[in-house]
Amino acid sequence: MKSAFDPERTMHTVGEPCYPELAASRKDIIVNAPTLETERLVLRPFTDGDIELLVDAVFSDPDVMKTLPGDTETPEEQAECAKHYTDAYTVAWPEHGYGGWAVCTRTNDFSPTGTLLGFSGFNLGQRAGGLAELGFGYSQSCWGKGVGFEAASAATEWFFGHGGFNEFYACCDSFNDGSKRILEKLGMVYYGDEDLWDSVAQGLGLVPVYTLNRETYFNSP
């Protein structure tokens, strides 16, 4: 799933914060990020310790990274990319009123309780109108187990309900059938193919875009 920011556009020297306001520990930053719970999952704000866990779960896996932007050939690049993601989703809370979560197990149905599986959430996208973009990425260990949809459903419910926002979109690579199924199951509607996050320049071509608004979501059967 394409994330809601471009790591290449926020590159910085290793060891330097890509957002000055995130130079301190995340626990010292008031981001107003809620914690959400589903039957099997907990969506919580990111912590400093999540970088290493996300590298192990997501950013060190070449198959997972086929669906996410970022150069992760070396351990240093993997850690840097994970930090970009957590920083971007964290700083979105005070800037936009929405953001992202670390997705962890609430039960031991398929992983020990508390295991970090990946991330899900919203950030400011590239499309006209300043719409939020939904993004997510997960360890292969939980692919095909409904984790992506369960977390995205909780995030969407918060976005339209407690968040009070009206619309968001999502995009994914044309070959990413798993992400497409999640978006369609959420009730998102295919809008068309667009050049987002430099997809054409990167040789990926246009990417399919899906949209969902508050009225449609709450009025769907």
Residue, then its C-alpha position, 0 to 999 in steps of 0.5 A: m500500500k502506498s504510504a501517505f508521504d514520500p521518503e525521498r522528499t523528506m530525506h535527511t542525514v542519518g541521526e538528524p530528525c527529519y522534523p525539528e519538532l520530533a527531535a525530542s522523544r515522542k513521549d514528550i510530544i503532545v499529538n492527541a493521538p487516540t488509542l483504538e482497539t478492535e477484537r484482535l488489534v490495538l492501534r496505538p501512537f508510535t514510540d521511539g522503540d517502534i523503529e527497530l520493531l518496524v524494521d524487523a516486521v516491514f522494512s527489512d522484507p523485500d516482498v513487503m517493500k515492493t508495495l511501499p516507497g523507500d530505499t531499504e537495501t541496507p540496515e541503515e536505510q531500513a532504519e531511516c525509512a522506518k523513522h520517516y514513516t513514524d515521524a510523518y504519521t506522528v507529526a500529522w496529528p498536531e498539524h492536521g488532526y489525524g495521523g497514523w498508528a502502530v498496529c499491534t496484537r491485542t490477543n494471541d490469536f496469531s502472534p503473542t499479545g503486543t506484537l507490532l505487526g505494521f502501521s495504518g493511518f492517515n497523512l496529507g496526500q497529493r491530490a487536489g483539495g488537501l484530502a487525507e490519504l490512507g496508508f498501511g503496511y504489514s509484516q508478511s506473517c499476518w497477510g491473509k488474516g484480515v489484519g489490514f482490513e480490521a485496522a483500516s476499519a477502525a481507522t476509518e470509523w475514527f476518521f469519520g466519527h470522532g475525527g469528524f472528517n468528510e473524505f479521504y482517498a487511498c492509492c496502491d500499485s496496480f499489482n497489489d491485489g491485497s490492498k485493493r481488496i481491503l479498500e473495496k471491502l471498506g466501501m471505497v470506490y475506484y476513482g481512476d488512475e493518477d500519477l501520485w508520489d512520482s509513480v510515473a517517474q519511478g516506472l510504476g505508471l499511473v496508480p489506481v485511486y479509491t475514494l470514500n466519503r463520510e455519508t457513503y460510509f455511514n449509509s452503506p449496508 
